[in-house]
């Protein structure tokens, strides 16, 4: 703010108000914000991906094929992509903290509704509404971090947020699989919905209020259109948005149909054994946090390239028929995904200038459209060519992402950061 503003008397031009330097590592606010955003990532991704290990169960329970069962995830991520895009603009009209809390709470309730849905269409409707509700979390969380964290510590904080998404994705997948082995998929989804309601309340009490964000009055569509248009003319941002689309496409398509592969011959794995494979998410949590710290210190291009190379190698390794190598390939894809996503999302915040929430919404629009479109289309490759088809699709996409990353210019690090 450059002026002191009063609600009914306009603004009084005095000395410019200094912009807070940002939340720095080692402070209590940093710890609280990191934990709160970890809970936000956990809640969003545990709810979003909890159906992934249940796809074979849905196919059997409702009498549908693999591609149709994948819609339980695709409709959610598709709705989430559109909701995130809108949230990037409408989030300027409401408190960051209240908007994220409301989104988390409503999404948890929708998961409870999906748990008791009497039919397939009703379940899909609940999952669609869940995706719309979750739209208020990811873009706003990324904008909050970019606005409130000290630039020197942004990468680490973003890495911790992505680690929360990794933990949530792991709990959603592993927890759902394990509980559904001993109970029903309905009970598993209901338990997760209750856990995420508690996470929403914890988030509300932990997150420090915004210091570098002022709620706007009124909504100017032309203003937001100009911001989005300017961001879409930035070639570096377009490449990062495309990389977001690609890495999410590869990750979701591979995991969507890995379960169908592993329950069939020659593996015949049970639901608990398949769910245990999702424990590779622990590697993703570490990788995302480490990548954030490395990108703060050494720049973002090299960690991004490493992540995409690891992901591409992992896809190739999954083509093996030996179960240990299949699991290794899944682990490599997971590590590569979380490195790439952590670095790319943090880089978007650095390049966006004052349009951080708009840039975050565009990045996540591309990201979740990848999950929705390729996550569902992968079912056609699975039905038509088996695992070779899925691996071929995801491998080509990973190579395309690598090409985009190679074309990114080297990032010039701030002098303060470069000195460590």
N, C-alpha and C positions, 0 to 999 in steps of 0.2 A: 504494500500500500504506500502511495506517495502523498496521501493527505489524510487528515483526521475527519472521519465521516460521521454525521449525525443523521438519524432517521428522517427528521422533518425539516432540517435546515441545510441540506446539501453538504458540501465539503468545505472545510476550512484549511486553506493551503498554509501549512507550517513546515517545519523541518521534516524531510522524508523519514518515515518510520523504517528503522533498519530491519532487513529481512533476517529472521533467525538463521543461524548457520546450519542448522539441521541436527537431527538426533545422532549422536556419536556413540561408537562402541565403548563399552565400559560404564555407561550411565544406566540408571534404573529404567528410564524411558525406553532405551534401546532394548533392554531385556523384555520389558512388558510388550512393546510393539512387536518384537520378533516372535514372542510366544503367541500373541493374539493373531498375528498373520499366519503363523504355523497352524493354529486351530482353524482359521478360515480356509487355508489350503486343504487341511485334513477333511473338514466337513464337505467342501465342494467336491473333492475327488472321490471320497468314500461313497457319497451319494451318487455321483455321476456314473462310476464304474462298478458299482456293486452288482449290477446285472450281468457283467461279462462272464463270470464263471457259471452263471445260471443259464446261459443260452442253451446248452443241451437239455437241461431240465425243462425249460420253456417249450422247446421243440417237442419233447415227449408229452408234457402235460396238456398242451393246447393242440397237438397234432399238426405242427407246422414244420417247414424246412429250415435249414440253417440260415439262409439269407433272410427269411422272414423273422426269425427269432432275433437276428442282429438289429432289427428295427427298434427293439426296446432300448438300445443304446443310441442308435442313430437319430431317432426323433428327439431324444434329450439333448444331444450335442448340437443338432441343427437348431432347435429352439434356443439353446444357450448362445449359439453364435449370433443369432439375430438380436437376442435380448442384450448381449454384451455391447453390440453396436449402438443400440439406443441408450444403454446405460452410460456410455462414454460422454454423451451430451447431457442427458437428464441428471446425471450425477452432480452437475454443477448447481443444481437447484436444491440439494438436500445435504444434510450432514453425512460425511463419509461413513462415520461409525454407525449411525442409525440405519443407513441404507444397507450396509453389509450385514448388520445383525438381522434386519427384517428379511432379507433374502435368504440367509441361512436358516432362519426359523421356519419360514413358509416352505422351503424346499424339504426340510425334514418332515413336515406334516404331509407333504405330497408323497413322500416315500412310504409313510404309514398307510396312506390311501392306496398306493399301488399294491401293498402287501395284502390288502383285503379285496382287491379288484375281482369281480366274479367272472370276467371274461377277458379275452385278449385285447379287444378294442378299448375296454375300460382301463386296462393296465397301461396301454400305450397313451391314452389320454392323460392319466396321472403322471406318466413319465414326461410327456410334453410340457405339462404345467410345471413340473419340477425343473425342467431345463430353463423355462422362462424365469422362474424365481431365482435360480442360481446366477442368472445374468448380472445381478447386482453385486457379485463378489469379485470375480477375477480382474476385470478392467479397473475397478475402483481400488482394489488392493494394490495393483501395479502402480496406479497413479499416486496413491497415498505414499508408497515407498519412495517413488521418484521425487515427490514434493517434500517429504518430511525428513528423509535420511540425509546425512551429510554425504556429498558426492563421493568422498573417499571410501565410505562404508556401504555405498548403495549395492555394489555387486555382492558383498557378503550377505546383506540383508535379503536381497532378492533370492540368493541361493538358499537361505533358510526358509523363505516362503515356498520355493519350489520343493524343498525337502519335505515340507508339510504336505504338499500335494502328493509327493511320492509315498509318504506314510499313509495318507488317506487312501490312495489308490491301492496300496498293499493290503490295508485292513479291510477295505471293501471287498477286494477279490479273495484274499485268504480267509477272512472271517466268514463271508458268505458261503464259500465252499465247505469250510469245516462244519459250520452250523447246519447247512443243508444236508450234510452226510448223516447227521443224527436226528434232525428235525425236518421241517418242511422249508421250502424256499420262502414261503409266506412268513414264517416265524423269523427267519434270518433277516428279511428286509425290515420287519417291524422292530427288531432289536436295534438294528443300525439307525433307524429313524429316531429312536429314543436317545441313543448315544449322541447323535448330532444335535438334538435339541439342547442337551447339556453343553455341548461344545459352543453353541451359539451364545448361551448365557455367559460362559467363561470369556468369550471374545469381547462381549459388551463391557464387562468390568475391567478388562486388561488394557484395551487399546487406548493410548494417550490421545487427547483431542488434537485436531489439526491446528497447526500454527501458521502454515503457509498457504492455506486455502480459505477463501471467503465465499460463502453461499451467495449465488447470484439471484436476482429477482427477475422473473420473466424468462421466456424461452424465445430465442431468436434463431429460427431455422437457417436463415441465410448466413448468419454469423458462423454457425457450426458447419454449414456446407462449405464455406470458404476455408475453414481450418482443415476439414477432411480433404478438400481438393488440393490444398497446399501440401499436405502430407503425402498424398498419392502422386504428387509430381516429384517427390524426392526419391531418386533412383536407389539410394542406399536403403531407405525404409522399405521400398517395394521388394527389394531382394530379401530383407529380413522377414517381411510378412509372408513371402513365398516359402522361405525356409520353415517358418512356423507351420504353414499348411502341410509341407512335406513331412516333417519329423512326426507330427501328430498322425498323419495318414499311415506312415510306416508302422508306428507303434501300435495303434489301435487295430489296424487290419491284421497284423501278425497275432496279437493276443486274442482277437475275436475268434479266430479259427484254430488256434493251437489246441484249445480244449476239444474240439471235434476230432482233431487228428489223434490226440493222445487217448481218447476213450475207445478208439477203434483199433483194429489189428495193425501192427503186431504188439501194441503196447498194452491195451486193455486196462488202463489206469482208472482207479476209482476217483471220486470227486475230491476226497481228502488229499490224495497224492498229487492230483493236478493243481489243487489250490496251494499246496506246499511249494510248488515251483514259483509261485508269485512272490515268495520270500526274496527273490532276487531284487525286489524293490528296495531292500535295505542297501544294496549296492548303489542304486539310483539316488537314494537320500544322501549318501556320502559324496557321490560324484557331483551332484548339483551344488552342494555347499562348497566343496573344494574348487569347482569350476568358477563359482562366483568370486572367491578370494583370489584365484589366479588371474582372472580377467581384470580385477582392480589393479593388480600389480604389473602385469605384463601385456595388457591389451586383450581385445576380445577375438581377434581373427584366429589366432593360433588355437585357443581352446575350442572354438567353434569347428574348425577343421578337424581337430582330433575327435570331437564327438561324432561328426558325420562319418568319418572313416571307420570308427569303432562300430557304429550302427550298420554300415554296409557290410563289414566283415561278419558281424553277427548274423545277418540275413543269410549269407552264404553258408555259414556253419550249420544253420538249422536244416539245410538240405540233407545232412547226414541221416542215416537210419539208426545210428547208435544213440540210445536215449541220453547218455551223459553228454554227448556232443550237441544234441538238440537243446538240452538245458543250458549248456554253455553258450550256444548261439542266442538263446532268449536272454541270458544274462548280459551278453555284449550289446544286444539291441537296447536293453533297458539302460545300461550305463551310457551308451552313446546318445540315447534320446534325452536323458536328463541333463547331460552336459550341454547338448545343443540348445535345448529349450531354455535352460537357465541363462546361458550366455546371450542368446538372441533376444530374449525378452528384456534383459537388462540393457542391452545395446540400444533397443528401441527407445527406452526411457532417456538415454544419454543423447540421442539424436533429435528428440522431439521438440526441444525448446519449451515454449510455454504451452504447447498442445499435448501435454503428457497423457491426459485421460483419453483424448481423442485417438492418439497414436496407440495407446494400449488397447482401446476398443477395436481398432482396425487390425492390429496384430492378432488379437484373440478371435476376431471374426474369421480371418483366414485359417487360424489354427483349428478352430472347432468345425469349420466347414470341411477341413481335411478329414477330421474324425467322422463326420456325418456322411460325407460322400464316399470316400474311399473305404471307410469302415463297413459300409453296406455293400459297395460294389465288389469288395473282396469276396463276398459270398458267391458271386457269379464265377470268379476265378477258382474258388474252392470247388464248387459244384462241377465246373467244366474240366479242370485240370488238376485237382487235388492240391497237395501242398506245394508242388512245383509251380503251379499257377500263382498261388499267394506269394511265394518267395520271388518269383519273377516280377510281379507287380511292385512289391515293396523294394526290391533291389534296384530297379530302374529309378524309382522315386528317390532313393537314398543317393544314387549317383548324380541325379539332377540337383539335389540339395548341395552336394559337394561342389558342383560346378558353380552354383550361385555364391557359395562361401568363398571360393577362390577368387571370384570377381570383385569381392568387397575390398575397398582400399584399406590399407593399414590405418589403424586408429592412432591418432596423436594423443598420447597420455598427458594429463595435466602435470605441470612440473612438480607440484606437491606430491601427487601420487607416484610419479616416477621415482622420486627419491625415497618412497616408502615411508 
